[in-house]
């Protein structure tokens, strides 16, 4: 009985999420109320609030879902590919691919996510589970790579690559090219540059520069 109830609860939760995402796309985040979401989902307002504290929590559910889809999409090639550039390019390209259905929606709510103090910001405390899960994917990119790189940089690289991906997300949000072709092109031209810089980081003549860069990262993070 308990297992059936859990399945029912999860099903209700998914219906609310799907309904919210559709209404956010159709009406915009600001114009969509929890009451409207509940009515469209066929549940009471109280039931909607039982599963989600508010609209921001529904966006966090979207973040978690998109992150899980991205992780699943990257599994196969991360298990077989060991070149750093190919691993990084694959992860970035898969993010664009799995996010394509949400592109129009992302354009509408990004103005909220771009506010530093907003819970919807990818840098907020509320977004930390999705953020840490995303950084973990870039940790896989680094740890599974056969390429030589500075040991200290290797430790910092997953978070730096995640920050790089945030820049790509901003570009993607504003990309109106068919099939987000410009975003794919951005990945195509950026990854080789990152690959070259990472590859040079272990060379004796550049170790000092790498060390200074890492020190700057630590200072800014603090």
C-alpha contacts under 8 A as a table, 3 or more apart, distances in Angstrom:
res1	aa1	res2	aa2	distance
1	X	4	X	5.18
1	X	5	X	6.18
2	X	5	X	5.03
2	X	6	X	6.15
3	X	6	X	5.05
3	X	7	X	6.26
4	X	7	X	5.09
4	X	8	X	6.21
5	X	8	X	4.97
5	X	9	X	6.14
6	X	9	X	5.02
6	X	10	X	6.15
7	X	10	X	5.13
7	X	11	X	6.07
8	X	11	X	5.01
8	X	12	X	6.17
9	X	12	X	5.12
9	X	13	X	6.13
10	X	13	X	4.99
10	X	14	X	6.19
11	X	14	X	5.16
11	X	15	X	6.26
12	X	15	X	5.10
12	X	16	X	6.31
13	X	16	X	5.22
13	X	17	X	6.31
13	X	51	X	6.47
14	X	17	X	5.02
14	X	18	X	6.06
15	X	18	X	5.18
15	X	19	X	6.03
15	X	41	X	6.22
16	X	19	X	5.14
16	X	20	X	6.03
16	X	37	X	6.98
16	X	38	X	7.12
16	X	41	X	5.66
16	X	48	X	7.11
17	X	20	X	5.12
17	X	21	X	6.18
17	X	58	X	6.28
17	X	61	X	7.21
17	X	62	X	7.55
18	X	21	X	5.29
18	X	22	X	6.25
19	X	22	X	5.19
19	X	23	X	6.20
19	X	37	X	6.26
19	X	40	X	6.66
19	X	41	X	5.87
20	X	23	X	5.15
20	X	24	X	5.99
20	X	37	X	5.62
20	X	58	X	7.15
21	X	24	X	5.05
21	X	25	X	6.21
21	X	62	X	7.84
21	X	105	X	7.69
22	X	25	X	5.16
22	X	26	X	6.19
23	X	26	X	4.93
23	X	27	X	5.61
23	X	28	X	7.01
23	X	29	X	7.94
23	X	32	X	6.51
23	X	37	X	7.27
24	X	27	X	5.46
24	X	28	X	4.51
24	X	29	X	4.88
24	X	32	X	6.34
24	X	105	X	6.71
24	X	108	X	7.94
25	X	28	X	5.67
25	X	29	X	7.72
25	X	104	X	6.83
25	X	105	X	4.74
25	X	108	X	7.26
27	X	31	X	5.90
27	X	32	X	6.23
28	X	31	X	5.61
28	X	32	X	6.36
28	X	105	X	7.94
28	X	108	X	6.11
28	X	109	X	7.18
29	X	32	X	5.48
29	X	108	X	7.13
29	X	109	X	6.04
30	X	33	X	7.67
32	X	36	X	6.53
32	X	37	X	7.28
33	X	36	X	5.17
33	X	37	X	6.35
33	X	55	X	7.66
34	X	37	X	4.98
34	X	38	X	6.08
34	X	45	X	6.94
34	X	48	X	7.30
34	X	49	X	7.90
34	X	54	X	6.84
34	X	55	X	6.71
35	X	38	X	5.12
35	X	39	X	6.17
35	X	45	X	5.60
36	X	39	X	5.12
36	X	40	X	6.15
37	X	40	X	5.26
37	X	41	X	6.02
37	X	48	X	7.92
38	X	41	X	5.07
38	X	42	X	6.02
38	X	43	X	5.13
38	X	44	X	5.77
38	X	45	X	5.35
38	X	47	X	7.86
38	X	48	X	5.81
39	X	42	X	5.18
39	X	43	X	6.22
39	X	44	X	7.02
39	X	45	X	7.59
40	X	43	X	7.88
43	X	47	X	6.18
43	X	48	X	6.68
44	X	47	X	5.04
44	X	48	X	6.33
45	X	48	X	5.06
45	X	49	X	6.31
46	X	49	X	5.12
46	X	50	X	6.09
47	X	50	X	4.84
47	X	51	X	6.66
48	X	51	X	5.52
48	X	52	X	6.13
49	X	52	X	4.84
49	X	53	X	5.23
49	X	54	X	6.60
50	X	53	X	7.05
52	X	55	X	7.53
52	X	57	X	5.71
52	X	58	X	6.54
53	X	56	X	7.82
53	X	57	X	6.07
54	X	57	X	5.46
54	X	58	X	6.81
55	X	58	X	5.07
55	X	59	X	6.54
56	X	59	X	5.11
56	X	60	X	6.37
56	X	119	X	6.89
56	X	120	X	6.38
57	X	60	X	4.94
57	X	61	X	6.29
58	X	61	X	4.92
58	X	62	X	6.38
59	X	62	X	4.87
59	X	63	X	6.27
59	X	120	X	7.00
60	X	63	X	4.90
60	X	64	X	6.21
60	X	120	X	7.16
60	X	126	X	7.59
60	X	127	X	6.60
61	X	64	X	5.05
61	X	65	X	6.11
62	X	65	X	5.05
62	X	66	X	6.02
63	X	66	X	5.23
63	X	67	X	6.02
63	X	127	X	7.89
63	X	130	X	6.21
64	X	67	X	5.10
64	X	68	X	6.17
64	X	129	X	7.77
64	X	130	X	5.53
65	X	68	X	5.17
65	X	69	X	6.26
66	X	69	X	5.12
66	X	70	X	6.14
66	X	98	X	7.48
66	X	99	X	7.01
67	X	70	X	5.06
67	X	71	X	6.17
67	X	130	X	6.43
67	X	133	X	7.20
67	X	134	X	6.67
68	X	71	X	5.12
68	X	72	X	6.21
69	X	72	X	5.19
69	X	73	X	6.15
69	X	98	X	6.82
70	X	73	X	5.08
70	X	74	X	6.33
70	X	94	X	6.61
70	X	95	X	5.73
70	X	98	X	6.37
71	X	74	X	5.30
71	X	75	X	6.40
71	X	137	X	6.91
72	X	75	X	5.41
73	X	76	X	7.26
73	X	94	X	6.50
73	X	98	X	7.80
74	X	77	X	6.02
74	X	78	X	6.05
74	X	90	X	7.35
74	X	91	X	6.06
74	X	94	X	6.78
75	X	78	X	5.37
75	X	79	X	6.18
76	X	79	X	5.29
76	X	80	X	6.72
77	X	80	X	5.16
77	X	81	X	5.56
77	X	87	X	7.56
77	X	90	X	7.65
78	X	81	X	5.47
78	X	82	X	7.37
78	X	87	X	6.39
78	X	140	X	7.63
78	X	141	X	7.16
78	X	144	X	7.49
81	X	86	X	7.13
81	X	87	X	6.45
82	X	86	X	7.67
82	X	87	X	6.85
82	X	144	X	5.93
82	X	145	X	4.72
82	X	146	X	5.58
83	X	86	X	5.43
83	X	87	X	6.13
83	X	145	X	5.43
83	X	146	X	6.01
83	X	147	X	6.44
84	X	87	X	5.14
84	X	88	X	6.11
84	X	141	X	6.77
84	X	142	X	6.82
84	X	144	X	7.98
84	X	145	X	5.00
84	X	146	X	7.04
84	X	147	X	6.19
84	X	195	X	7.00
85	X	88	X	5.21
85	X	89	X	5.96
85	X	191	X	6.22
85	X	192	X	6.59
85	X	195	X	5.63
86	X	89	X	5.14
86	X	90	X	5.90
87	X	90	X	5.17
87	X	91	X	6.26
87	X	141	X	5.69
87	X	145	X	7.63
88	X	91	X	5.26
88	X	92	X	6.28
88	X	138	X	7.66
88	X	141	X	6.18
88	X	191	X	7.08
89	X	92	X	5.26
89	X	93	X	5.99
89	X	187	X	6.58
89	X	188	X	7.41
89	X	191	X	6.26
90	X	93	X	5.15
90	X	94	X	5.98
91	X	94	X	5.21
91	X	95	X	6.27
92	X	95	X	5.16
92	X	96	X	6.60
92	X	165	X	7.10
92	X	187	X	7.07
93	X	96	X	5.24
93	X	97	X	6.28
93	X	184	X	6.69
93	X	187	X	7.30
94	X	97	X	4.92
94	X	98	X	6.09
95	X	98	X	5.44
95	X	99	X	5.96
96	X	99	X	5.16
96	X	100	X	6.08
96	X	172	X	7.91
96	X	183	X	7.89
96	X	184	X	7.83
97	X	100	X	5.41
98	X	101	X	7.18
99	X	102	X	5.43
99	X	103	X	6.45
100	X	103	X	5.20
101	X	104	X	7.64
102	X	105	X	5.16
102	X	106	X	5.95
103	X	106	X	5.12
103	X	107	X	6.37
103	X	173	X	6.87
104	X	107	X	5.26
104	X	108	X	6.68
105	X	108	X	5.29
105	X	109	X	6.59
106	X	109	X	5.40
106	X	110	X	5.63
106	X	173	X	6.58
107	X	110	X	5.50
107	X	111	X	7.85
107	X	173	X	5.48
107	X	174	X	7.26
108	X	111	X	7.13
109	X	112	X	5.63
109	X	113	X	6.71
110	X	113	X	4.80
110	X	114	X	5.91
110	X	173	X	7.71
111	X	114	X	5.23
111	X	115	X	6.89
112	X	115	X	5.59
112	X	118	X	6.58
112	X	120	X	6.52
112	X	121	X	7.28
113	X	116	X	7.61
113	X	118	X	6.44
113	X	119	X	7.59
113	X	120	X	4.69
113	X	121	X	4.14
113	X	122	X	6.87
114	X	118	X	7.76
114	X	121	X	5.94
115	X	118	X	5.33
115	X	121	X	6.40
116	X	121	X	6.16
116	X	123	X	7.40
116	X	124	X	7.51
117	X	121	X	7.24
117	X	124	X	7.17
118	X	121	X	5.51
118	X	124	X	7.10
119	X	124	X	5.55
119	X	125	X	7.22
119	X	126	X	5.80
119	X	127	X	7.13
120	X	124	X	6.91
120	X	126	X	7.45
120	X	127	X	6.87
121	X	124	X	5.25
121	X	127	X	6.94
122	X	127	X	5.46
122	X	128	X	7.51
122	X	131	X	6.58
123	X	127	X	6.53
123	X	128	X	7.16
123	X	131	X	7.51
124	X	127	X	5.27
124	X	128	X	6.55
125	X	128	X	5.19
126	X	129	X	7.54
127	X	130	X	5.68
127	X	131	X	6.06
128	X	131	X	4.84
128	X	132	X	5.85
129	X	132	X	5.30
129	X	133	X	6.16
130	X	133	X	5.08
130	X	134	X	6.13
131	X	134	X	5.11
131	X	135	X	6.23
132	X	135	X	5.05
132	X	136	X	6.10
133	X	136	X	5.01
133	X	137	X	6.68
134	X	137	X	5.28
134	X	138	X	6.85
134	X	162	X	7.07
135	X	138	X	5.15
135	X	139	X	6.21
135	X	158	X	5.80
135	X	159	X	5.73
135	X	161	X	7.88
135	X	162	X	5.72
136	X	139	X	4.81
136	X	140	X	6.36
136	X	158	X	7.28
137	X	140	X	5.07
137	X	141	X	6.44
137	X	158	X	7.95
138	X	141	X	4.76
138	X	142	X	6.36
138	X	157	X	7.96
138	X	158	X	4.77
138	X	159	X	7.40
138	X	161	X	6.46
138	X	162	X	6.69
139	X	142	X	5.19
139	X	143	X	5.98
139	X	157	X	7.63
139	X	158	X	4.73
139	X	159	X	7.95
140	X	143	X	5.12
140	X	144	X	5.72
141	X	144	X	5.64
141	X	145	X	6.35
141	X	158	X	7.79
142	X	145	X	5.34
142	X	154	X	6.90
142	X	157	X	7.27
142	X	158	X	6.79
147	X	199	X	7.20
148	X	199	X	6.27
148	X	202	X	7.09
149	X	153	X	7.17
149	X	154	X	6.61
149	X	198	X	5.90
149	X	199	X	5.51
149	X	200	X	7.27
149	X	201	X	5.77
149	X	202	X	5.08
150	X	153	X	5.19
150	X	154	X	6.12
150	X	198	X	7.63
150	X	201	X	5.29
150	X	202	X	4.36
150	X	207	X	7.59
150	X	210	X	7.88
151	X	154	X	5.03
151	X	155	X	6.71
151	X	202	X	7.83
152	X	155	X	5.36
152	X	156	X	6.77
152	X	211	X	7.81
152	X	214	X	7.68
153	X	156	X	5.12
153	X	157	X	5.74
153	X	201	X	7.71
153	X	210	X	7.32
153	X	214	X	6.92
154	X	157	X	5.16
154	X	158	X	7.64
155	X	158	X	7.21
156	X	159	X	6.09
156	X	160	X	6.48
156	X	214	X	7.58
157	X	160	X	4.93
157	X	161	X	5.93
158	X	161	X	5.19
158	X	162	X	6.28
159	X	162	X	4.95
159	X	163	X	6.30
160	X	163	X	5.05
160	X	164	X	6.27
161	X	164	X	4.83
161	X	165	X	6.21
162	X	165	X	4.93
162	X	166	X	6.36
163	X	166	X	5.00
163	X	167	X	6.62
164	X	167	X	5.25
164	X	168	X	6.51
165	X	168	X	4.86
165	X	169	X	6.17
166	X	169	X	4.93
166	X	170	X	6.38
167	X	170	X	5.19
167	X	171	X	6.40
168	X	171	X	5.03
168	X	172	X	6.04
168	X	183	X	7.26
168	X	186	X	7.82
168	X	187	X	7.97
169	X	172	X	4.89
169	X	173	X	6.10
170	X	173	X	5.22
170	X	174	X	6.76
171	X	174	X	5.47
171	X	175	X	6.14
171	X	183	X	6.83
172	X	175	X	4.85
172	X	180	X	7.04
172	X	183	X	5.74
175	X	180	X	5.98
175	X	182	X	6.75
175	X	183	X	6.85
176	X	180	X	6.55
177	X	180	X	5.03
177	X	181	X	5.75
177	X	182	X	6.19
178	X	181	X	5.99
180	X	183	X	5.42
180	X	184	X	6.65
181	X	184	X	5.15
181	X	185	X	6.19
182	X	185	X	4.88
182	X	186	X	6.11
183	X	186	X	4.92
183	X	187	X	6.42
184	X	187	X	5.15
184	X	188	X	6.24
185	X	188	X	4.83
185	X	189	X	6.30
186	X	189	X	5.40
186	X	190	X	5.93
187	X	190	X	5.16
187	X	191	X	5.84
188	X	191	X	6.07
188	X	192	X	7.39
189	X	192	X	6.30
189	X	193	X	7.19
190	X	193	X	5.37
190	X	194	X	6.41
191	X	194	X	5.09
191	X	195	X	5.97
192	X	195	X	4.88
192	X	196	X	6.08
193	X	196	X	5.15
193	X	197	X	6.29
194	X	197	X	5.19
194	X	198	X	6.09
195	X	198	X	5.21
195	X	199	X	5.98
196	X	199	X	5.02
196	X	200	X	6.15
197	X	200	X	5.20
197	X	201	X	6.27
198	X	201	X	5.21
198	X	202	X	7.90
199	X	202	X	6.79
200	X	203	X	5.60
200	X	206	X	7.00
201	X	206	X	5.90
201	X	207	X	6.09
201	X	210	X	6.06
202	X	206	X	6.98
202	X	207	X	6.09
203	X	206	X	5.51
203	X	207	X	6.20
204	X	207	X	5.39
204	X	208	X	7.99
205	X	208	X	7.13
206	X	209	X	5.25
206	X	210	X	6.20
207	X	210	X	4.97
207	X	211	X	6.05
208	X	211	X	5.04
208	X	212	X	6.21
209	X	212	X	5.08
209	X	213	X	6.12
210	X	213	X	5.04
210	X	214	X	6.23
211	X	214	X	5.18
211	X	215	X	6.18
212	X	215	X	5.04
212	X	216	X	6.23
213	X	216	X	5.11
213	X	217	X	6.33
214	X	217	X	4.97
214	X	218	X	6.27
215	X	218	X	5.11
215	X	219	X	6.24
216	X	219	X	5.07
216	X	220	X	6.16
217	X	220	X	5.25
217	X	221	X	6.05
218	X	221	X	5.13
218	X	222	X	6.22
219	X	222	X	5.23
